[in-house]
Amino acid sequence: MKKLVALVAAVTLLTTALHAGGPVVVEDIVVVEEKPASSSGALIPLLLLVVIGLVVASGDDDSPPVCLPL
């Protein structure tokens, strides 16, 4: 009888420890990565082309100005 009581007590302690926290639910985490905007990749080359165009269009202003005789 003592062995039966000891066995029941041991099983009871083990089962309560297993169910103490309740069921463990693990949810999958979904990570959605945002794609960068397509215009952000084209902005730097477009600005570079505008700057190069302005430099080329500015011309050569290093020569002294020509004075016309009066």
Stockholm file with secondary structure:
# STOCKHOLM 1.0

chainA/1-70         MKKLVALVAAVTLLTTALHAGGPVVVEDIVVVEEKPASSSGALIPLLLLVVIGLVVASGDDDSPPVCLPL
#=GR chainA/1-70 SS CHHHHHHHHHHHHHHHHHSSSCCCCCCCCCCCCCCCCHHHHHHHHHHHHHHHHHHHHHCCCCSCCCCCCC
#=GC SS_cons        CHHHHHHHHHHHHHHHHHSSSCCCCCCCCCCCCCCCCHHHHHHHHHHHHHHHHHHHHHCCCCSCCCCCCC
//
